[in-house]
Amino acid sequence: MTKARTRSDAPTKAPANAPTKATVNCYGCQHHFITHDKNKPYGCRAFAFKGPMLPSRTVFNVTGTECAYFKQKSDFAAKWRHRS
C-alpha cells in the first residue's frame, strides 16, 4: 500500500519566469537611475536603456546571465545622501 501524496509532500517547482540564481541589486549600482517616465521608471547608463523593470532583471531575462556592468556605488555617494 502506498501513502497518498499531500500538498506538503509534493515536490515544489519554481515558476518559469523565476530566476535560477540571485540577481544583482541595481539600487547599489552606479549605473542605475530613476527616470521620470511612468511607463519606464528604471534605467541603466551602462547599457543605455530605460524599462519597466529593474535593469538587472531585464538583462537576466534577455541574456540569462547576471549584469556584467554592475559597479558598487562609492562610500562617498552613500554618505553624501545620508547627511543631516
C-alpha positions in Angstrom: 0.0 0.0 0.0 1.3 3.4 -0.9 0.7 6.6 1.0 -1.4 9.2 -0.8 0.6 12.3 -1.6 -0.5 15.5 0.1 0.4 19.1 -0.9 3.1 19.3 1.7 4.7 16.1 0.3 4.5 17.3 -3.3 7.8 18.5 -4.9 7.9 22.2 -5.3 8.7 23.7 -8.7 9.7 27.3 -9.3 7.7 29.3 -11.8 9.0 29.5 -15.4 9.9 33.2 -15.0 11.7 32.9 -11.7 15.4 33.5 -11.7 17.6 30.4 -11.3 20.0 32.3 -9.0 20.2 35.6 -7.1 20.3 38.7 -9.3 22.2 41.9 -8.9 20.6 44.7 -6.8 20.5 47.7 -9.1 19.9 50.1 -6.3 23.5 49.7 -5.2 24.9 50.2 -8.7 26.5 53.4 -10.0 24.9 53.0 -13.4 21.3 52.7 -12.2 19.0 55.7 -12.3 15.3 56.5 -11.8 13.6 58.2 -14.8 10.5 60.4 -14.8 8.7 58.3 -17.3 5.9 56.4 -15.6 6.0 53.6 -18.2 9.8 53.1 -18.0 10.8 54.1 -14.4 14.2 52.4 -14.3 17.3 53.0 -16.3 20.9 51.8 -16.8 23.6 54.2 -18.0 26.0 51.3 -18.8 23.5 49.6 -21.2 21.9 52.9 -22.2 18.3 51.8 -21.8 15.1 52.5 -19.8 12.5 50.0 -18.9 9.5 49.0 -16.7 11.7 46.5 -14.7 14.9 46.9 -12.8 17.7 46.7 -15.4 19.4 43.7 -13.8 16.1 41.8 -14.3 15.8 42.8 -17.9 19.5 41.8 -18.5 18.9 38.4 -16.9 15.7 37.8 -18.9 17.4 38.6 -22.2 20.8 37.1 -21.7 20.3 34.5 -19.0 23.3 35.8 -17.1 23.8 38.4 -14.4 24.7 42.0 -15.3 28.3 42.3 -16.4 28.5 46.1 -15.7 27.4 46.2 -12.1 29.7 48.6 -10.2 29.1 49.2 -6.5 28.3 52.8 -5.5 31.1 54.6 -3.7 31.0 55.2 0.0 31.2 59.0 -0.7 27.9 58.9 -2.5 26.2 56.9 0.2 27.5 59.3 2.9 26.5 62.4 0.9 22.9 61.2 0.5 22.5 60.5 4.3 24.0 63.7 5.5 22.0 65.8 8.1 
